Amino acid sequence: MNTTTSKVGIVGLGNVGATAAYALLLTGLVDELVLYARTKEKAVGEKLDLEHGLAFLDKATITATDDFADLAGCDIVLFTAGAAQAPGETRLDLLNKNSAIVEEVVPKIVAAAPNAILVMITNPVDILTYKASLISALPKGRVFGSGTMLDTARFRYHLGEMLNINPRSIHAYILGEHGDSSFPVLSSASVGGQPLSDFPAYSKEQALEAFELAKQAAYNIIQAKGATYYAIGVVITKLVRTILRNNHSVLPVSIPVENYYGQYNVSLSVPCIVGRDGVEQVLKAQLSPEEQILFAHSADTLKKLL
């Protein structure tokens, strides 16, 4: 990884890719941003729009391209290419369309930027992360997906609203699939070092309501405005910051698991230590027997489609 300057590539400039580019420039995290689109005209348009704000931001170079070779030297490549979820569609409905794109594009990314960390954002992110890890043949941890980071953020937000506490003080995860078979880990959730279940005004019914709000969020947003992109843009910024600054943060990201509560040959979101080398350590979440069943169900749901 380049230790003096930071170069990040974004492959795919739909709503998510463009919003990620905007969010990254606002943070000042990157010195060089490479915007890849199938048509250079699209990339150039995004570049010009972003460049016109640079007078008020930290200096950065933006490259617009339709050539994978321009990804050379990237520290991180964000994979946001593919069809977006439409109203009424589940994330798994996108599998056939986006799987073909992964099979075509990932080898080209790796050929151009063999030392980059590849972060998968496109849905269904768990299956595509698993495919990308196999296709790329990159070392373990160098390919991972955004997974349930957004689900977890939504869950903590709704819990915070119900408990009248800042969500950053709530330590509770949604794990498994980034999709309908995800589940909340309530048995080990905590606030201020005490179990969430001991917190004043807490009830399991309330926590499950917060989970349902989090799980249905994408459907509601897509129905209302056609797509979700602001919050995932923030998630992407968190991931990029964690990698570039070697923060060793614990995040629920999607990674191929090996004997994780008996599960193999599938990518799922579990707590991981993320740093400059990508996923540096997979942590074994303390799951109750009921949660272990939910984890197995999530794995089985994805395995049927692999």
C-alpha positions in Angstrom: 0.0 0.0 0.0 1.2 3.5 -0.9 2.1 5.2 2.4 2.6 8.8 1.1 -0.4 9.4 -1.0 -3.8 7.8 -1.3 -5.3 6.7 -4.5 -8.9 5.2 -4.6 -10.7 3.9 -7.6 -14.5 3.7 -8.0 -15.7 1.3 -10.6 -19.3 2.1 -11.5 -20.8 5.6 -11.4 -24.4 5.2 -10.6 -26.0 6.8 -7.6 -23.9 4.9 -5.1 -20.6 5.3 -6.9 -21.1 9.0 -7.6 -22.2 9.7 -4.0 -19.2 7.8 -2.7 -16.9 10.0 -4.8 -18.6 13.1 -3.4 -18.4 11.9 0.2 -14.7 11.0 -0.1 -13.8 14.4 -1.5 -15.7 16.1 1.3 -13.6 14.2 3.9 -10.3 15.0 2.2 -9.2 11.4 2.6 -7.9 10.9 -1.0 -5.2 12.5 -3.0 -6.3 10.9 -6.2 -9.7 9.6 -7.2 -10.2 7.5 -10.3 -13.7 7.4 -11.7 -14.4 4.4 -14.0 -17.5 4.1 -16.1 -18.3 2.1 -19.2 -18.8 5.3 -21.1 -16.1 7.9 -20.6 -18.6 10.7 -21.1 -20.4 9.7 -17.9 -17.1 9.7 -16.0 -16.1 13.0 -17.4 -19.4 14.6 -16.4 -19.1 13.4 -12.8 -15.5 14.6 -12.8 -16.4 18.1 -13.9 -19.2 18.4 -11.4 -16.9 17.3 -8.6 -14.0 19.4 -9.6 -16.0 22.6 -9.4 -16.2 22.2 -5.6 -12.5 21.6 -5.1 -11.8 25.3 -4.6 -13.4 24.8 -1.1 -12.0 21.4 -0.4 -8.6 19.7 0.2 -6.6 19.3 -3.0 -7.3 16.2 -5.0 -6.8 14.9 -8.5 -9.7 13.3 -10.3 -9.3 11.1 -13.3 -12.3 10.2 -15.5 -11.8 7.0 -17.5 -13.2 4.0 -19.3 -9.8 2.2 -19.2 -9.1 -0.1 -16.3 -5.4 0.6 -16.7 -6.0 4.0 -15.0 -6.6 2.0 -11.7 -2.9 1.2 -11.5 -1.4 2.1 -8.2 -4.8 2.3 -6.4 -4.7 1.5 -2.7 -8.4 0.7 -2.7 -10.9 -0.1 -5.5 -14.6 0.3 -4.7 -16.8 -2.0 -6.8 -20.2 -0.3 -7.2 -20.9 -1.4 -10.8 -24.1 -3.2 -11.6 -27.9 -3.0 -11.7 -29.5 -1.2 -8.7 -32.4 -2.6 -6.7 -35.8 -1.5 -8.1 -39.0 -1.1 -6.2 -40.4 -4.5 -5.3 -37.0 -6.3 -5.9 -35.0 -8.0 -3.3 -31.2 -7.8 -3.3 -31.0 -11.4 -4.3 -33.1 -10.6 -7.4 -30.1 -8.8 -8.8 -27.9 -11.8 -8.7 -27.9 -12.9 -12.4 -27.3 -9.4 -13.8 -24.6 -8.4 -11.4 -22.8 -11.8 -11.2 -22.0 -11.6 -14.9 -20.6 -8.1 -14.4 -18.4 -9.3 -11.5 -17.1 -12.2 -13.6 -16.2 -9.8 -16.4 -14.8 -6.9 -14.5 -12.9 -8.2 -11.4 -10.1 -9.9 -13.5 -9.5 -6.5 -15.2 -9.4 -4.7 -11.9 -6.9 -7.2 -10.5 -4.7 -7.0 -13.6 -4.6 -3.3 -13.4 -4.3 -2.9 -9.6 -2.9 -6.2 -8.2 -2.0 -4.6 -4.8 -5.3 -2.9 -4.2 -7.8 -3.9 -1.6 -11.1 -4.7 -3.4 -14.2 -3.6 -1.5 -17.5 -4.9 -2.9 -20.5 -2.7 -2.6 -22.8 -4.0 -5.4 -25.8 -6.2 -4.4 -26.3 -9.0 -3.6 -23.0 -8.1 -1.8 -22.4 -11.3 0.0 -22.6 -13.6 -3.0 -20.7 -11.1 -5.2 -18.0 -10.8 -2.5 -17.6 -14.6 -2.5 -17.4 -14.8 -6.3 -15.0 -11.9 -6.4 -12.7 -13.5 -3.8 -12.6 -16.7 -5.9 -12.1 -14.9 -9.2 -9.5 -12.5 -8.0 -7.3 -15.1 -6.2 -6.1 -12.3 -4.0 -4.8 -13.1 -0.5 -7.3 -13.6 2.3 -8.8 -10.4 3.5 -8.0 -8.3 0.5 -11.5 -8.8 -0.9 -14.4 -8.1 1.3 -17.9 -6.5 1.1 -19.6 -3.6 2.9 -22.0 -6.3 4.3 -24.2 -5.3 7.1 -22.4 -2.1 8.1 -25.4 -0.1 6.8 -27.9 -2.5 8.4 -26.1 -2.1 11.7 -26.0 1.7 11.4 -29.7 1.7 10.7 -30.4 -0.6 13.7 -28.3 1.5 16.1 -30.1 4.6 14.8 -33.5 3.3 15.6 -32.4 1.8 18.9 -31.0 5.2 19.8 -34.2 6.9 18.9 -36.2 4.5 21.1 -33.8 4.7 24.1 -33.0 8.4 23.7 -29.2 7.8 23.4 -26.6 8.5 20.8 -26.4 5.5 18.5 -22.6 5.7 18.6 -22.8 4.6 22.2 -24.8 1.5 21.3 -22.8 -1.7 20.5 -25.1 -4.0 18.7 -24.7 -5.7 15.3 -26.9 -7.0 12.6 -25.0 -10.0 11.1 -25.4 -12.6 8.3 -26.8 -11.7 4.9 -27.1 -8.1 3.9 -30.7 -8.9 3.1 -33.8 -10.5 4.3 -32.2 -13.3 6.3 -30.1 -10.9 8.4 -30.6 -11.0 12.2 -29.8 -8.8 15.2 -27.4 -10.0 17.8 -29.1 -9.0 21.0 -27.5 -11.5 23.4 -24.2 -9.6 23.5 -25.4 -6.1 22.7 -24.4 -3.4 25.2 -24.5 0.3 26.1 -21.8 1.8 28.2 -20.4 -1.5 29.1 -23.7 -2.9 30.4 -25.9 -5.4 28.6 -28.5 -3.7 26.4 -31.1 -5.8 28.1 -30.3 -4.1 31.4 -30.6 -0.6 30.0 -33.6 1.5 31.4 -36.6 1.4 29.1 -35.3 -1.5 27.0 -37.5 -4.3 25.9 -36.9 -7.1 23.5 -40.0 -6.1 21.6 -38.6 -2.6 21.1 -35.3 -4.0 19.9 -37.0 -6.3 17.4 -39.1 -3.3 16.2 -35.8 -1.4 15.6 -34.5 -4.4 13.7 -37.6 -4.6 11.5 -37.3 -0.8 10.7 -33.7 -1.4 9.7 -34.5 -4.4 7.6 -37.3 -2.6 5.7 -35.4 0.7 5.3 -34.1 0.0 1.9 -37.5 -1.1 0.5 -39.1 2.0 2.0 -36.5 4.4 0.6 -36.5 2.8 -2.8 -40.3 2.9 -3.0 -40.2 6.6 -2.0 -37.3 8.0 -4.1 -36.0 5.2 -6.3 -32.7 4.4 -4.7 -30.6 4.5 -1.6 -27.2 6.2 -1.7 -26.5 8.8 1.0 -26.0 6.4 3.9 -24.0 3.9 1.9 -21.8 6.7 0.8 -21.1 7.4 4.5 -20.4 3.7 5.1 -17.9 3.7 2.1 -16.2 6.7 3.6 -15.8 4.9 6.9 -14.3 1.9 5.2 -11.9 4.0 3.2 -10.8 5.9 6.3 -10.4 2.7 8.3 -8.1 1.2 5.6 -6.0 4.2 4.7 -5.4 5.3 8.3 -4.9 1.7 9.5 -7.5 2.2 12.2 -7.9 -1.5 13.1 -11.6 -0.8 13.6 -14.1 -3.7 14.3 -16.7 -3.6 11.6 -19.5 -6.0 10.4 -18.3 -6.7 6.9 -18.9 -9.6 4.5 -16.0 -12.0 4.2 -15.7 -15.7 3.1 -16.0 -17.6 6.4 -14.1 -20.8 7.4 -15.7 -22.9 10.1 -17.6 -19.9 11.5 -20.2 -21.7 13.6 -19.7 -24.6 11.2 -20.2 -22.5 8.0 -17.9 -22.7 5.0 -17.9 -21.7 1.4 -20.0 -18.6 1.8 -19.5 -14.9 2.5 -21.4 -13.4 5.4 -21.1 -10.4 7.6 -19.3 -11.0 10.9 -17.3 -8.7 13.1 -13.9 -8.1 11.6 -10.8 -6.0 12.4 -10.2 -3.9 9.3 -6.9 -2.0 8.6 -4.4 -1.3 6.0 -4.3 -4.9 4.7 -8.1 -5.1 4.5 -9.7 -7.7 6.8 -6.9 -8.5 9.2 -8.8 -10.7 11.6 -12.2 -12.3 11.8 -13.7 -12.2 15.3 -16.1 -14.9 16.5 -19.2 -13.1 17.7 -20.8 -14.6 20.8 -24.1 -15.9 19.5 -26.8 -17.4 21.6 -28.2 -20.8 20.4 -31.1 -19.0 18.8 -28.8 -16.6 17.0 -26.6 -19.5 15.8 -29.7 -21.0 14.2 -30.4 -17.6 12.5 -26.8 -17.5 11.3 -27.1 -20.9 9.8 -30.3 -20.0 8.1 -28.7 -16.9 6.6 -25.8 -19.0 5.3 -28.1 -21.6 3.8 -30.1 -18.9 2.1 -27.0 -17.7 0.3 -25.5 -21.1 -0.4 -28.6 -22.1 -2.4 -27.8 -19.3 -4.9 -24.1 -19.8 -5.1 
